[in-house]
Amino acid sequence: MDTRLQSFVVQVPSCALTLHGDPLRLTQILTNLLDNASKYTPDGGEISLSVEKSDHGIVVTLSDTGIGITAEALPNVFEPFIQDTQATVFNGAGLGIGLTVVRELVAAHGGSIVASSAGIGLGSKFVVTLPNTLELPPEP
């Protein structure tokens, strides 16, 4: 982000939040989302990360002023090996599995992720909702 002169705005609560989960995988979720935001945001763009407590857990919102996601690609953005045509033109790197990994890791933590974009050139937004407690499957 520094190299590309992108601004990074972070909004977090003043109090500590507790989240039960795998620290390595939770870090991977954020890293993948932040890497994508930077990769698909032009030089000088803005990336925002906010964290807030909800009644049922924690909501992490990552938004950017990047290239956006077309309406056609949006329903499939979490599918493996699917990349929006404009994304491959803008930045030909990547296999198209990063968001699939994010979706699976979020689901493994009992959470959900939603992507939205107003369209080409209008940025993207990803909202991750994670529960405060991790429901483990019953032991056999």
N, C-alpha and C positions, 0 to 999 in steps of 0.2 A: 504494500500500500504506500509506503514511504517513497519507494522508487518511482511509482506512478503518480505521485502527488495526490493521492486519494485521501480525502478526509474521512476519519473514523470517529463516529459519535457514539458514545456508550451511555446508556441510562440504566442504572441499577438502583434497587432500593437501598436506603441507608442502613437497614438492618440485615443481618445474615439470614439466608434462606437455607433450609435443609432439604436435600434431595437424596433419596436412597437409590443407588445404582452403581454401575461399574464406571469408576472415574475415567478409565482409559477410553471406554466407548463413548461416554458423554463428551469427552474432549474431542474425539473423532467426529462426532456429530457437528460440533461447533466449527471445528477446523475445516471440514468439507464444505459447510455452508459459507464460511468466510472466504475460503479459497475461491469458490465459484463466484461469489459476489465481486471479489477483486478482479478475477479473470475476465468477467463479462461487463465490467464497468470501465469506461474510457478514462484515460489520464485526466486527473482533476475532478473526477466524480466523487460522490459521497456514499458511504456505507454506514448504516446505522444498526446498532444492536441494543435492544432493550430487554430487560428481564423484569417480570412483575409476578407477584403472588396472586393466585386466584383462589376461589373457594376450594378447589379440588387439587391444586398443585401449583406448578410454576409454568409461566408462559414466556417463551423466548421468541422475540420477533426480530428477524433480520431483513432489512430492506436496503435497496441500492438504487442509484440513479443510472443504472446500466442499460444494456441493449433491450431488456424486456424479454418477454416470452410471447410468441404469437398465440392467438386464440386456438389455432389448430393443434399446436404442440402442448398447450397447458394440461389437457386431460391425461397426457401420457408422460409427463415430465419425470415421474418416478419409475418408469419402466426401464429395464436394462437395455443398454445399447441404443437408446433413442436420444437423438439430439436434434434440437430445433435447427433448421437449415441456416438461419441467420447466426446461430451460435457457432456453427462450424466455419462459416465464412469469417466471422469476427475473430475467432481464436480456434484454429484447427486442432488444437491439442485436446487430449482426453479420450477416454473410451466410452463415455456415456454410462458409467456405472456408479458414479459418486452419489447421485441423489437416490439411487436404488439402495445403496448401502445405508445412507442416512435414514430412509424410510424404515428399513429393516431394524436398524439399531433403536430408533425411536419406538417402534412397535414392541421390540424385546423389553423395553422399559415400561410397557403398558401405556405408552403415549400415542399421540397423533401428530401428523404434520400436514399442513395445507399450504399450497403455493398459489400465488395470485400475481397477475400483471395486467396493467391497463393496455398493454400492447407494445409494439415495436418502438424502441427508444424511450419507453416510459418506466423503465426499471422493473424490479421484481420484489416480491415480498414472500417470505417463508415464515410461518407461524408454527412453532413447536410447542405442544402442550404435554407436560410430563407430570404424572401424579406424585404426590408427596411420598407415598409408600409404593414399594414394588411388590405386586402380587406374585408370589412364586407358585408354580404349579404344584398340586399335591404330590407327595412322595408316593411311589407305587407300593 
